[in-house]
Amino acid sequence: MVLSSIAALALSAFASLAQAKPLEAVASFTVIADMVSTVGGDRVHVKSLIGP
């Protein structure tokens, strides 16, 4: 019973993460912005202060 309650709570936490807005990130250079974008994927929106 306790294990099923823990599993239900864990699944509901992952469902809310999937619906969350992407994180906003600002990088100083495009190289760093590319790394952040690659690591974050769809979960992050990256802007670079200095263009290519």
ABEGO torsion letter per residue (X at the ends): XAAAAAAAAAAAAAAAAAABBBBBBBBABAAAAAAAAAAAEAABBBBBABBX
